[in-house]
Amino acid sequence: MLRRVLSTIIVSLIGSLCVPLHANEALDKEIRNYNVSIQDAIAKRDHKRLGQVLAARTILFYNNALTDSITYHAPKDLEMLRDVKEWDRYYETWTYLINTLIYYSKSKNIALREVQNMYADAKERNNEKGLGIAYYMMGNVYLNMNNLDESASSYRKGLDILLKQSPLPAVVQEIYSYLGDVLNEQQRYDELNRLTAGWKEFLDHFLAENINFDKAQTEILWFLYDIACVQAATGLEDFPKAQKMLDEAYNYVHSEDDYLASAWYTAAAELRLRQHRYMEAMYLNTRRMGLVTPDEDKAVWLSVAKQRGEILTGLHRYEESSQLYRDMYFLKDSLNSADTKSQLTEMNTLFHVDDLKMQQERELFELNMQQERTRFRLLMTIVGVIVLALVIFIVFRVRAARRLKKAHDELQHTHDKLLKAYDQLEETTAAKERIESDLRIARNIQMGMVPSSFPERPDLDLYASMTPAKEVGGDLYGYYLTGDKLYIALGDVSGKGVPASLFMAQATRLFRTLAAQKMMPAEIATRINDALSGEDNETGMFVTMFLGLIDLQTGALHFCNAGHNPPVLMRDGKTGFIEMVPNAPIGIFPELEFEGEEIADISNSVLFVYTDGLNEAENRQQEQFTDERLLEIMETTPFVSCRQTIEMLKEEVERHRDGAEPNDDLTMLCVKVIREDQTNN
């Protein structure tokens, strides 16, 4: 929920670490001075000063949101910095270019391509700091694509590399902040709590190494750390600790209108919401909402409004909550958030059920009153006939006949309306049955596209399973066995329903065709990407895939991972995720060359590949199954067979859901190469 607020703080902090913002009237003069200094450094061959001035000019552009200046000058500056081998300034300038593409020009696809270029460049030069920064930038791109799993994975890899540098780079603080916010949004509070411990250790060491660090910037660093502690403690329901850290964070808020105050109000309102202190939460949320409007920053307003909707629900103010979620839904439009739609549906249901009940009661009351009035008029008519005798009998009969005709006409009209409604109901029911029949046929066709039988041979144990969350899904798996060569594939298409199933069918057909041509996994991924990306992919769909080729004689595994979850490898009594090259998903970038990898021997080891319908399966409290639980179950459960492993994990997921509807397709593939001359288990 705090992602956009903290992102704004971090983006501001990046620039403030080096150069203050300038007034508009002095900006042109400042740029001219930098240009003169650059020419002077080039003339004097002062490489170090040239790197400093180029980086400072880039920061000046960035602080003043001069997007065109950065995108024009940065590529040329990178060439000069590369020529003079000023690597720290080189990767720093590259970072500002990528962040500009993310935050200002909103060119996420171009930003992702730049990150991949940075990663390849740092890897070629064996520059560890450059690799760490590349992973950090990859995390930023994935974060703004709302791919939280890939974002968290990239941030962790960046931290692992940069924390080994000496002196400690200041950029590590930014990674801690972004990763903490991602873990909070994923509700992975135990991991966030462990992260804050390492975060504090880093701050102590970093500030000890930089004793002259600016006081205002130091306060921002500690504020971000305190807010992360508040989020972790709130999620773990350690409310005393959350309140303590919230009080410490408030010491750094010097203005009620700045970004720090915005982040503080959001965290404080979330704490009160978790404590069910809804009136206090409403007050804090109102203060926060007063600092932003939908016209100023739609995404920030939506996050604050979502929190307000939860508070209104807690206060049983369903009508206001329903209207707020409806406003959010129409405002998000292009984002089409599933969680907002589900909450809107829930609020509408709560609100309209009461309306419908009241309407039914009113209609029943009016019908009873009408019947009572009819009986009363009939009784009075009979009494009138008896009292007034035969003189007025004829008049009574005329009036009675008129009333009877009117009632008959009304009854006939009502009867016609009921017949029409019944005909419409029959048509609707028939149409629904046709749709359900078509979906059942589509499901049967889709399930027929993935293998249902597996090889029976002494040197191979192979099994896979796919369970769509809806009638049809977007997951896929497949294998192709030729001699002693086994190809395997498992993927997850973006989106759900019929469009995803059609995209899945294309990817499945292409995998089988290319595997039959005995290509390597990386080449197969490249060919599938060429076929599925480009102008023909008007919907912008993509698929994450894991492709593997196993030699059953030697146990060698060649594989290519295209943006998919890392597989699990059970080997020599140890269980863990495979470290992999961060290839992009298939279908995003035309003409992209995918990179393959190899493990020399996985004989008698268990390779387990899956989609995020496993580790992100949610129960009724929206708590996820998690990667940690997956590893724990596989480590503590003795391996019997690949089929037993998959069936056991299915049961564990169902037990975790506890009756909740599946939130995603669940697909798993397990393989073990059996070699008698090996001793691995």
C-alpha positions as CSV (number, residue, x, y, z in Angstrom):
1,M,0.0,0.0,0.0
2,L,2.9,2.4,0.7
3,R,4.8,1.5,-2.5
4,R,4.1,4.7,-4.5
5,V,4.7,6.9,-1.4
6,L,8.0,5.2,-0.6
7,S,9.0,5.2,-4.3
8,T,8.6,8.9,-4.4
9,I,10.7,9.3,-1.3
10,I,13.5,7.1,-2.8
11,V,13.4,8.9,-6.2
12,S,13.8,12.2,-4.3
13,L,16.5,10.8,-2.1
14,I,18.6,9.5,-5.1
15,G,19.1,12.9,-6.4
16,S,19.5,14.7,-3.0
17,L,22.4,12.5,-2.1
18,C,24.6,14.5,-4.6
19,V,23.1,17.7,-6.0
20,P,20.4,20.1,-4.6
21,L,17.5,21.2,-6.8
22,H,17.9,24.5,-8.6
23,A,15.4,27.2,-9.3
24,N,14.2,27.3,-12.9
25,E,15.9,30.6,-13.6
26,A,19.3,29.2,-12.7
27,L,18.9,25.9,-14.4
28,D,20.2,27.0,-17.9
29,K,23.2,28.6,-16.3
30,E,24.0,25.5,-14.3
31,I,23.8,23.3,-17.4
32,R,26.1,25.6,-19.3
33,N,28.6,25.5,-16.5
34,Y,28.6,21.7,-16.6
35,N,29.0,21.6,-20.3
36,V,32.1,23.9,-20.0
37,S,33.5,21.7,-17.3
38,I,33.0,18.6,-19.4
39,Q,34.9,20.1,-22.4
40,D,37.7,21.3,-20.0
41,A,38.0,17.8,-18.5
42,I,38.1,16.2,-22.0
43,A,40.8,18.7,-23.1
44,K,43.0,18.0,-20.0
45,R,42.4,14.2,-20.2
46,D,41.2,14.4,-16.6
47,H,39.2,11.1,-16.6
48,K,38.2,11.2,-12.9
49,R,36.9,14.7,-13.1
50,L,35.1,14.0,-16.4
51,G,33.3,11.1,-14.7
52,Q,32.3,13.3,-11.8
53,V,31.0,16.1,-14.0
54,L,29.1,13.8,-16.3
55,A,27.4,12.1,-13.4
56,A,26.6,15.4,-11.7
57,R,25.0,16.8,-14.9
58,T,22.8,13.6,-15.2
59,I,21.7,14.1,-11.6
60,L,20.8,17.7,-12.4
61,F,18.7,16.6,-15.3
62,Y,17.0,13.9,-13.2
63,N,16.2,16.2,-10.3
64,N,14.5,18.6,-12.6
65,A,12.6,15.9,-14.6
66,L,14.4,16.8,-17.8
67,T,13.4,13.5,-19.4
68,D,14.4,14.4,-23.0
69,S,17.8,15.7,-21.8
70,I,18.6,12.4,-20.0
71,T,17.4,10.1,-22.9
72,Y,19.5,12.3,-25.3
73,H,22.7,12.7,-23.3
74,A,22.9,9.5,-21.2
75,P,23.8,7.1,-24.1
76,K,26.6,9.5,-25.2
77,D,27.8,9.9,-21.6
78,L,27.9,6.1,-21.2
79,E,30.2,5.8,-24.2
80,M,32.6,8.4,-22.8
81,L,32.6,6.8,-19.3
82,R,33.2,3.4,-20.9
83,D,36.1,4.8,-22.8
84,V,37.8,6.3,-19.7
85,K,36.9,3.2,-17.6
86,E,35.1,5.2,-14.9
87,W,32.9,2.2,-14.0
88,D,31.3,3.5,-10.8
89,R,30.0,6.6,-12.6
90,Y,29.2,4.5,-15.7
91,Y,26.7,2.3,-13.9
92,E,25.4,5.2,-11.8
93,T,24.6,7.2,-15.0
94,W,22.9,4.1,-16.5
95,T,20.8,3.8,-13.4
96,Y,19.4,7.3,-13.8
97,L,18.6,6.5,-17.5
98,I,16.6,3.4,-16.5
99,N,14.8,5.2,-13.6
100,T,13.8,7.9,-16.0
101,L,12.3,5.4,-18.4
102,I,10.4,3.9,-15.4
103,Y,9.2,6.9,-13.5
104,Y,9.0,9.7,-16.0
105,S,8.6,8.4,-19.5
106,K,6.7,5.2,-18.4
107,S,8.6,3.1,-21.0
108,K,8.8,-0.1,-19.0
109,N,9.6,-2.4,-22.0
110,I,12.5,-0.2,-23.0
111,A,13.7,0.0,-19.4
112,L,13.6,-3.8,-19.1
113,R,15.8,-4.0,-22.3
114,E,18.2,-1.5,-20.8
115,V,18.5,-3.5,-17.6
116,Q,19.2,-6.7,-19.6
117,N,22.0,-4.8,-21.5
118,M,23.4,-3.5,-18.1
119,Y,23.4,-7.1,-16.7
120,A,25.2,-8.4,-19.8
121,D,27.7,-5.6,-19.7
122,A,28.5,-6.1,-16.0
123,K,28.8,-9.8,-16.4
124,E,31.1,-9.5,-19.4
125,R,33.4,-7.1,-17.4
126,N,33.0,-9.3,-14.2
127,N,32.0,-6.1,-12.4
128,E,30.3,-7.2,-9.2
129,K,29.0,-3.8,-8.3
130,G,27.5,-3.4,-11.8
131,L,25.8,-6.8,-11.5
132,G,24.3,-5.8,-8.1
133,I,23.0,-2.5,-9.5
134,A,21.6,-4.4,-12.6
135,Y,19.6,-6.7,-10.3
136,Y,18.3,-3.6,-8.4
137,M,17.1,-2.0,-11.7
138,M,15.5,-5.3,-12.8
139,G,13.6,-5.2,-9.5
140,N,12.4,-1.7,-10.2
141,V,11.1,-2.6,-13.6
142,Y,9.3,-5.7,-12.4
143,L,7.8,-3.7,-9.5
144,N,6.3,-1.2,-11.9
145,M,5.0,-4.1,-14.0
146,N,3.3,-5.4,-10.8
147,N,5.3,-8.6,-10.9
148,L,6.1,-8.7,-7.2
149,D,7.7,-12.2,-7.1
150,E,10.3,-11.4,-9.8
151,S,10.8,-8.0,-8.2
152,A,11.6,-9.5,-4.8
153,S,13.9,-12.1,-6.3
154,S,15.8,-9.4,-8.2
155,Y,16.2,-7.2,-5.1
156,R,17.5,-10.1,-3.1
157,K,20.1,-10.9,-5.7
158,G,21.2,-7.3,-5.8
159,L,21.5,-7.2,-2.0
160,D,23.6,-10.4,-1.9
161,I,26.1,-8.9,-4.3
162,L,26.3,-5.3,-3.0
163,L,26.5,-6.1,0.7
164,K,29.9,-7.8,-0.1
165,Q,31.3,-4.5,-1.5
166,S,33.6,-2.3,0.5
167,P,32.9,0.5,1.1
168,L,29.1,-0.2,1.3
169,P,27.3,1.5,-1.6
170,A,24.5,3.9,-0.7
171,V,22.2,2.3,-3.2
172,V,21.8,-0.7,-0.8
173,Q,19.5,1.5,1.3
174,E,17.2,2.0,-1.7
175,I,17.0,-1.8,-2.3
176,Y,16.1,-2.4,1.3
177,S,13.3,0.1,1.1
178,Y,11.8,-1.3,-2.2
179,L,12.2,-4.9,-1.1
180,G,10.6,-4.1,2.3
181,D,7.6,-2.5,0.6
182,V,7.2,-5.5,-1.8
183,L,7.3,-8.0,1.1
184,N,4.7,-5.9,3.0
185,E,2.4,-5.8,-0.1
186,Q,2.8,-9.6,-0.4
187,Q,2.0,-9.9,3.4
188,R,5.2,-11.9,3.9
189,Y,5.7,-10.3,7.3
190,D,8.1,-12.9,8.8
191,E,10.5,-12.2,5.9
192,L,10.0,-8.5,6.3
193,N,10.9,-8.8,10.0
194,R,14.1,-10.7,9.2
195,L,14.9,-8.1,6.5
196,T,14.8,-5.2,9.0
197,A,17.4,-6.9,11.1
198,G,19.9,-6.9,8.2
199,W,18.7,-3.4,7.2
200,K,19.7,-1.9,10.6
201,E,23.0,-3.7,10.5
202,F,23.7,-2.1,7.1
203,L,22.7,1.4,8.3
204,D,25.0,1.2,11.3
205,H,28.0,0.2,9.2
206,F,27.2,2.6,6.3
207,L,26.8,5.7,8.6
208,A,29.9,4.7,10.5
209,E,31.8,4.7,7.2
210,N,30.2,8.0,6.2
211,I,30.4,10.1,9.3
212,N,29.8,13.4,7.4
213,F,26.6,12.1,5.8
214,D,24.0,14.9,5.6
215,K,21.7,15.0,8.7
216,A,18.5,15.4,6.7
217,Q,19.3,12.5,4.5
218,T,20.3,10.4,7.5
219,E,16.8,11.1,9.0
220,I,15.1,9.9,5.8
221,L,17.2,6.6,5.9
222,W,16.1,5.9,9.5
223,F,12.5,6.9,8.8
224,L,12.2,4.4,6.0
225,Y,13.7,1.7,8.2
226,D,11.3,2.6,11.1
227,I,8.3,2.4,8.7
228,A,9.3,-1.0,7.5
229,C,9.5,-2.2,11.1
230,V,6.0,-0.8,11.7
231,Q,4.7,-2.8,8.7
232,A,6.3,-6.0,9.8
233,A,5.1,-5.7,13.4
234,T,1.6,-4.7,12.3
235,G,1.4,-7.7,10.0
236,L,2.6,-10.0,12.8
237,E,0.2,-8.4,15.2
238,D,3.0,-7.3,17.5
239,F,1.1,-4.0,18.1
240,P,3.3,-2.7,21.0
241,K,6.4,-2.9,18.9
242,A,4.6,-1.4,15.9
243,Q,3.5,1.6,18.0
244,K,7.0,2.1,19.4
245,M,8.5,2.1,15.9
246,L,5.7,4.4,14.7
247,D,6.5,6.9,17.4
248,E,10.2,6.8,16.5
249,A,9.4,7.4,12.8
250,Y,7.3,10.4,13.7
251,N,10.4,12.1,15.2
252,Y,11.6,12.5,11.6
253,V,8.4,14.1,10.3
254,H,9.0,17.9,10.3
255,S,6.1,18.9,8.1
256,E,2.5,17.7,7.9
257,D,2.5,18.1,4.1
258,D,5.6,16.3,2.9
259,Y,6.1,12.7,1.7
260,L,7.3,11.5,5.1
261,A,4.0,12.6,6.7
262,S,2.1,10.8,3.9
263,A,3.9,7.5,4.6
264,W,3.5,7.9,8.3
265,Y,-0.2,8.5,8.1
266,T,-0.6,5.5,5.9
267,A,1.3,3.2,8.2
268,A,-0.5,4.6,11.3
269,A,-3.9,4.1,9.8
270,E,-3.0,0.5,8.8
271,L,-1.9,-0.2,12.4
272,R,-5.2,1.1,13.8
273,L,-7.1,-0.8,11.2
274,R,-5.4,-4.1,12.3
275,Q,-6.3,-3.2,15.9
276,H,-10.0,-2.8,14.9
277,R,-9.8,0.8,16.1
278,Y,-11.7,2.0,13.1
279,M,-12.5,5.6,14.2
280,E,-8.8,6.4,14.8
281,A,-7.9,4.7,11.5
282,M,-10.6,6.8,9.8
283,Y,-9.1,10.0,11.2
284,L,-5.5,9.1,10.1
285,N,-6.7,8.0,6.7
286,T,-8.6,11.3,6.3
287,R,-5.4,13.2,7.1
288,R,-3.5,11.2,4.5
289,M,-6.3,11.5,1.9
290,G,-6.2,15.3,2.3
291,L,-2.6,15.3,0.9
292,V,-3.5,13.8,-2.5
293,T,-6.3,13.9,-5.1
294,P,-7.0,11.6,-8.0
295,D,-5.9,14.3,-10.5
296,E,-2.5,14.7,-8.8
297,D,-1.5,11.0,-8.5
298,K,-4.1,8.4,-9.4
299,A,-2.1,5.4,-8.1
300,V,-1.4,6.9,-4.6
301,W,-5.0,8.0,-4.3
302,L,-6.2,4.5,-5.1
303,S,-4.0,2.9,-2.4
304,V,-5.3,5.4,0.2
305,A,-8.9,4.9,-1.0
306,K,-8.5,1.1,-0.8
307,Q,-7.5,1.5,2.9
308,R,-10.4,3.7,3.5
309,G,-12.8,1.1,2.0
310,E,-11.5,-1.5,4.5
311,I,-12.1,1.0,7.3
312,L,-15.6,1.8,6.2
313,T,-16.4,-1.9,6.0
314,G,-15.1,-2.4,9.5
315,L,-17.5,0.4,10.6
316,H,-20.4,-1.4,8.8
317,R,-20.9,1.7,6.5
318,Y,-21.5,-0.6,3.5
319,E,-23.2,1.9,1.3
320,E,-20.3,4.4,1.5
321,S,-17.8,1.5,1.1
322,S,-19.6,0.3,-2.0
323,Q,-19.7,3.7,-3.6
324,L,-15.9,4.2,-2.9
325,Y,-15.0,0.8,-4.4
326,R,-17.2,1.7,-7.4
327,D,-15.3,5.0,-7.8
328,M,-12.0,3.1,-7.5
329,Y,-13.0,0.6,-10.2
330,F,-13.9,3.2,-12.7
331,L,-10.8,5.3,-11.9
332,K,-8.5,2.2,-12.3
333,D,-10.1,1.2,-15.6
334,S,-7.0,0.2,-17.5
335,L,-5.6,-1.6,-14.4
336,N,-8.9,-3.5,-13.9
337,S,-7.7,-4.7,-10.5
338,A,-9.2,-8.1,-9.5
339,D,-9.1,-7.3,-5.8
340,T,-11.0,-4.0,-6.2
341,K,-13.6,-5.7,-8.4
342,S,-14.1,-8.5,-5.8
343,Q,-14.4,-6.0,-2.9
344,L,-16.9,-4.0,-5.0
345,T,-18.9,-7.1,-5.7
346,E,-18.9,-8.0,-2.0
347,M,-20.0,-4.5,-0.9
348,N,-22.7,-4.4,-3.6
349,T,-23.9,-7.8,-2.4
350,L,-24.1,-6.7,1.2
351,F,-25.9,-3.5,0.3
352,H,-28.3,-4.8,-2.3
353,V,-29.3,-7.8,-0.3
354,D,-30.9,-5.5,2.3
355,D,-32.5,-3.4,-0.5
356,L,-34.0,-6.6,-2.1
357,K,-35.2,-7.9,1.2
358,M,-37.0,-4.6,1.9
359,Q,-38.5,-4.5,-1.6
360,Q,-39.9,-8.0,-1.2
361,E,-41.4,-7.2,2.2
362,R,-43.1,-4.1,0.7
363,E,-44.5,-6.0,-2.2
364,L,-45.8,-8.8,0.1
365,F,-47.4,-6.2,2.4
366,E,-49.1,-4.3,-0.5
367,L,-50.4,-7.6,-1.9
368,N,-51.9,-8.6,1.5
369,M,-53.5,-5.1,1.9
370,Q,-55.0,-5.4,-1.6
371,Q,-56.5,-8.8,-0.8
372,E,-57.9,-7.4,2.5
373,R,-59.4,-4.4,0.7
374,T,-61.0,-6.7,-1.9
375,R,-62.5,-8.9,0.8
376,F,-63.8,-5.9,2.6
377,R,-65.4,-4.4,-0.5
378,L,-67.1,-7.7,-1.2
379,L,-68.4,-8.0,2.3
380,M,-69.7,-4.4,2.3
381,T,-71.4,-5.0,-1.1
382,I,-73.2,-8.1,0.2
383,V,-74.3,-6.1,3.3
384,G,-75.4,-3.3,1.0
385,V,-77.4,-5.7,-1.1
386,I,-79.2,-7.1,2.0
387,V,-79.9,-3.7,3.5
388,L,-80.9,-1.9,0.3
389,A,-82.7,-5.0,-1.0
390,L,-83.6,-5.6,-4.5
391,V,-84.0,-1.9,-5.5
392,I,-80.3,-1.4,-5.9
393,F,-79.4,-5.0,-6.8
394,I,-79.2,-4.2,-10.5
395,V,-76.9,-1.2,-9.8
396,F,-74.7,-3.5,-7.7
397,R,-74.6,-6.1,-10.5
398,V,-73.5,-3.4,-13.0
399,R,-70.8,-2.1,-10.7
400,A,-69.7,-5.6,-9.8
401,A,-69.5,-6.5,-13.4
402,R,-67.3,-3.5,-14.1
403,R,-65.0,-4.3,-11.2
404,L,-64.9,-7.9,-12.3
405,K,-63.9,-6.9,-15.9
406,K,-61.2,-4.6,-14.6
407,A,-59.8,-7.2,-12.3
408,H,-60.0,-9.7,-15.2
409,D,-58.1,-7.3,-17.4
410,E,-55.5,-6.7,-14.8
411,L,-55.1,-10.4,-14.1
412,Q,-54.8,-11.1,-17.9
413,H,-52.1,-8.4,-18.1
414,T,-50.2,-9.8,-15.2
415,H,-50.5,-13.3,-16.7
416,D,-49.1,-12.0,-20.0
417,K,-46.1,-10.4,-18.1
418,L,-45.5,-13.6,-16.2
419,L,-45.5,-15.6,-19.5
420,K,-43.1,-13.2,-21.1
421,A,-40.8,-13.3,-18.1
422,Y,-40.9,-17.1,-18.1
423,D,-40.0,-17.2,-21.8
424,Q,-37.0,-14.8,-21.1
425,L,-35.9,-17.0,-18.2
426,E,-36.0,-20.1,-20.5
427,E,-34.0,-18.3,-23.1
428,T,-31.4,-17.1,-20.5
429,T,-31.2,-20.6,-19.0
430,A,-30.7,-22.2,-22.4
431,A,-28.0,-19.7,-23.3
432,K,-26.2,-20.3,-20.0
433,E,-26.4,-24.0,-20.6
434,R,-24.9,-23.6,-24.1
435,I,-22.1,-21.5,-22.7
436,E,-21.3,-24.0,-20.0
437,S,-21.4,-26.8,-22.6
438,D,-19.0,-24.9,-24.8
439,L,-16.7,-24.3,-21.8
440,R,-16.8,-28.0,-20.9
441,I,-15.8,-28.9,-24.5
442,A,-13.0,-26.3,-24.4
443,R,-11.8,-27.7,-21.1
444,N,-11.8,-31.2,-22.6
445,I,-9.9,-30.0,-25.7
446,Q,-7.4,-28.1,-23.6
447,M,-6.8,-31.1,-21.2
448,G,-6.3,-33.3,-24.3
449,M,-3.5,-31.1,-25.4
450,V,-1.3,-31.9,-22.4
451,P,0.0,-35.5,-21.9
452,S,-2.1,-37.8,-19.6
453,S,0.2,-40.8,-19.9
454,F,3.9,-40.9,-19.1
455,P,6.8,-43.2,-20.1
456,E,7.3,-46.5,-18.2
457,R,11.0,-47.3,-18.3
458,P,13.5,-48.3,-15.5
459,D,15.7,-45.2,-15.9
460,L,13.0,-42.6,-15.7
461,D,10.3,-41.5,-13.3
462,L,8.1,-38.7,-14.8
463,Y,4.7,-37.3,-13.9
464,A,2.8,-34.0,-14.3
465,S,-0.6,-32.6,-13.5
466,M,-2.6,-29.5,-14.4
467,T,-5.7,-28.2,-12.5
468,P,-7.3,-25.0,-14.0
469,A,-8.8,-22.6,-11.6
470,K,-11.7,-21.9,-14.0
471,E,-13.3,-23.9,-16.8
472,V,-10.2,-23.2,-19.0
473,G,-6.8,-22.0,-17.9
474,G,-3.5,-20.6,-19.2
475,D,-1.0,-23.1,-17.7
476,L,0.7,-25.7,-19.8
477,Y,3.1,-28.6,-19.6
478,G,4.5,-31.1,-22.0
479,Y,7.3,-33.5,-22.7
480,Y,8.9,-35.1,-25.8
481,L,11.0,-38.3,-25.5
482,T,13.3,-39.3,-28.4
483,G,15.7,-42.1,-27.6
484,D,17.6,-41.1,-24.4
485,K,16.8,-37.4,-24.8
486,L,13.9,-36.1,-22.7
487,Y,12.5,-32.6,-23.4
488,I,10.2,-31.0,-20.7
489,A,8.3,-27.7,-20.6
490,L,6.0,-26.0,-18.1
491,G,4.6,-22.5,-18.4
492,D,2.1,-19.9,-17.2
493,V,0.3,-17.5,-19.6
494,S,-0.6,-14.0,-18.4
495,G,-4.3,-13.6,-17.8
496,K,-7.0,-16.2,-17.4
497,G,-9.9,-17.8,-19.4
498,V,-10.3,-18.5,-23.1
499,P,-7.7,-16.0,-24.4
500,A,-5.0,-17.5,-22.1
501,S,-6.0,-21.0,-23.2
502,L,-5.6,-20.1,-26.9
503,F,-2.2,-18.5,-26.2
504,M,-1.3,-21.7,-24.2
505,A,-2.3,-23.9,-27.2
506,Q,0.1,-22.0,-29.5
507,A,3.0,-22.3,-27.0
508,T,2.3,-26.0,-26.5
509,R,2.2,-26.7,-30.3
510,L,5.4,-24.8,-30.9
511,F,7.3,-26.6,-28.1
512,R,6.4,-30.0,-29.5
513,T,7.3,-29.0,-33.1
514,L,10.7,-27.4,-32.1
515,A,11.6,-30.3,-29.6
516,A,11.0,-32.7,-32.5
517,Q,13.7,-30.8,-34.4
518,K,16.2,-31.6,-31.5
519,M,16.9,-27.9,-30.7
520,M,18.5,-26.8,-27.4
521,P,16.1,-25.2,-24.8
522,A,17.4,-21.6,-25.3
523,E,16.9,-21.9,-29.0
524,I,13.4,-23.3,-28.5
525,A,12.6,-20.3,-26.2
526,T,14.0,-17.9,-28.8
527,R,11.9,-19.4,-31.7
528,I,8.7,-19.5,-29.6
529,N,9.3,-15.8,-28.7
530,D,9.8,-14.9,-32.3
531,A,6.5,-16.6,-33.2
532,L,4.4,-15.1,-30.3
533,S,5.7,-11.6,-30.0
534,G,5.5,-8.6,-32.3
535,E,2.6,-7.1,-34.2
536,D,0.5,-10.2,-34.2
537,N,0.4,-10.2,-30.4
538,E,-2.1,-7.4,-30.2
539,T,-3.4,-8.3,-26.7
540,G,0.1,-8.0,-25.2
541,M,0.0,-11.5,-23.7
542,F,3.1,-13.3,-22.6
543,V,4.1,-16.6,-21.1
544,T,6.7,-17.5,-18.5
545,M,8.3,-20.9,-19.3
546,F,10.8,-23.4,-18.0
547,L,12.3,-25.5,-20.8
548,G,14.7,-28.4,-20.2
549,L,16.6,-31.2,-22.0
550,I,17.8,-34.2,-20.0
551,D,20.2,-36.8,-21.3
552,L,19.0,-40.0,-19.6
553,Q,22.4,-41.7,-20.1
554,T,24.6,-39.0,-18.5
555,G,22.0,-37.1,-16.4
556,A,23.1,-33.8,-17.9
557,L,20.4,-31.0,-17.8
558,H,20.3,-28.2,-20.3
559,F,17.7,-25.6,-19.5
560,C,16.4,-22.1,-20.2
561,N,14.2,-20.2,-17.7
562,A,12.1,-17.5,-19.4
563,G,10.8,-15.4,-16.4
564,H,9.4,-18.4,-14.6
565,N,9.5,-19.5,-11.0
566,P,12.8,-21.2,-10.1
567,P,12.4,-25.0,-10.0
568,V,13.2,-27.0,-6.9
569,L,16.1,-29.6,-7.0
570,M,16.3,-32.3,-4.3
571,R,19.9,-33.5,-4.4
572,D,22.3,-35.3,-2.0
573,G,19.7,-34.8,0.8
574,K,19.4,-31.1,0.2
575,T,16.4,-29.2,-1.2
576,G,16.6,-25.7,-2.7
577,F,15.7,-23.5,-5.7
578,I,18.0,-23.4,-8.7
579,E,19.8,-20.1,-9.3
580,M,19.2,-19.0,-12.9
581,V,19.9,-16.3,-15.4
582,P,17.0,-13.7,-15.4
583,N,15.6,-14.1,-19.0
584,A,12.5,-12.1,-19.9
585,P,9.1,-13.8,-20.3
586,I,8.3,-15.1,-23.9
587,G,6.1,-12.8,-26.0
588,I,7.3,-9.3,-24.8
589,F,10.4,-8.5,-26.9
590,P,10.7,-9.5,-30.5
591,E,14.1,-10.9,-31.7
592,L,15.3,-11.4,-28.2
593,E,18.0,-14.1,-27.8
594,F,17.4,-16.2,-24.7
595,E,20.3,-17.5,-22.6
596,G,20.6,-21.2,-21.7
597,E,22.3,-22.9,-18.7
598,E,23.5,-26.4,-17.8
599,I,23.8,-28.7,-14.7
600,A,26.3,-31.4,-15.4
601,D,24.4,-34.3,-13.7
602,I,21.1,-34.6,-12.0
603,S,21.1,-38.4,-11.9
604,N,19.0,-39.8,-8.9
605,S,18.0,-36.2,-8.1
606,V,14.4,-34.9,-8.1
607,L,13.6,-31.9,-10.4
608,F,10.3,-30.3,-9.5
609,V,8.8,-27.5,-11.7
610,Y,5.6,-25.7,-10.9
611,T,3.5,-22.6,-11.5
612,D,2.6,-19.9,-9.0
613,G,-0.8,-21.5,-8.4
614,L,1.2,-23.6,-5.9
615,N,3.3,-21.1,-3.8
616,E,0.7,-18.3,-4.1
617,A,-2.4,-20.4,-3.3
618,E,-4.5,-18.5,-0.8
619,N,-6.8,-19.5,2.1
620,R,-9.9,-17.7,3.3
621,Q,-7.7,-15.2,5.1
622,Q,-5.8,-14.5,1.8
623,E,-2.6,-16.0,3.3
624,Q,-0.3,-17.6,0.7
625,F,1.1,-21.1,0.7
626,T,4.7,-19.5,0.3
627,D,8.0,-20.8,-1.1
628,E,9.2,-21.6,2.4
629,R,6.4,-24.0,3.1
630,L,7.0,-25.7,-0.3
631,L,10.7,-26.4,0.6
632,E,9.8,-27.5,4.1
633,I,7.3,-30.0,2.9
634,M,9.6,-31.4,0.2
635,E,12.5,-31.7,2.7
636,T,10.5,-33.5,5.4
637,T,8.5,-35.8,3.2
638,P,10.3,-39.0,2.1
639,F,10.4,-39.2,-1.7
640,V,8.5,-42.3,-3.0
641,S,7.7,-41.4,-6.7
642,C,7.1,-38.3,-8.8
643,R,3.4,-39.0,-8.9
644,Q,3.2,-39.4,-5.1
645,T,5.1,-36.1,-4.7
646,I,2.6,-34.2,-6.9
647,E,-0.5,-35.8,-5.4
648,M,0.9,-35.1,-1.9
649,L,1.4,-31.4,-2.8
650,K,-2.1,-31.2,-4.2
651,E,-3.5,-32.4,-0.9
652,E,-1.3,-29.9,1.0
653,V,-2.6,-27.0,-1.2
654,E,-6.3,-28.1,-0.6
655,R,-5.6,-28.3,3.1
656,H,-4.1,-24.8,3.1
657,R,-7.1,-23.3,1.1
658,D,-9.5,-24.7,3.7
659,G,-12.5,-24.3,1.4
660,A,-11.4,-21.1,-0.4
661,E,-11.9,-20.9,-4.2
662,P,-8.7,-21.4,-6.2
663,N,-7.1,-18.1,-7.1
664,D,-4.9,-19.4,-10.0
665,D,-4.3,-22.5,-12.1
666,L,-2.1,-25.2,-10.5
667,T,0.4,-27.1,-12.6
668,M,3.3,-29.3,-11.5
669,L,5.9,-31.5,-13.2
670,C,8.3,-33.8,-11.4
671,V,11.1,-35.9,-13.0
672,K,13.8,-38.2,-11.7
673,V,16.6,-39.8,-13.8
674,I,17.5,-43.2,-12.3
675,R,21.0,-44.5,-12.8
676,E,22.3,-47.6,-11.0
677,D,25.9,-46.5,-11.3
678,Q,25.3,-43.3,-9.3
679,T,24.9,-43.1,-5.5
680,N,22.8,-39.9,-5.3
681,N,19.4,-40.2,-3.7
